[in-house]
Amino acid sequence: MAKVFTIPVRPDVTRERKPRSSDTRYIEGQRLIVEAMRYLAQEGVDRNREAIELLSEHFRTRFRMTDRPAQ
């Protein structure tokens, strides 16, 4: 088996960052996933545990922490 080596690269602190803006698609996606998780929990947490965990993992990995629902 081959081994994979990674060479870390220092971040360029002089690089200008673009400001992030909230995308309504991300926020709507967050809302839909949370609603689906609530529905599955109401129908039976033990029976739907795997589906809730799948949605939870998708929620944690696909969305930015800075996205907030519109109020």
C-alpha positions, 0 to 999 in steps of 0.5 A: 500500500502506498502512503500519502504525504501532505505538505502543509502550506502556510496561509497567505495572510496578505491575501484579501478575503471576499466578504461572505454574504448569506445565500437564501438557498443555504438558509432554506436548506437548513430550515428544511433539514431541521424540519425533517429532523423534527418530523422524524423525531416526532414519528419515533426517535428510536425507529428513525435514529439512522435517518436523523443521524444522516440528516444531522451529519449532512447539516453539520458538513454542508452548511456554514456556521455563519448562515442564519435564518431570516427573522 
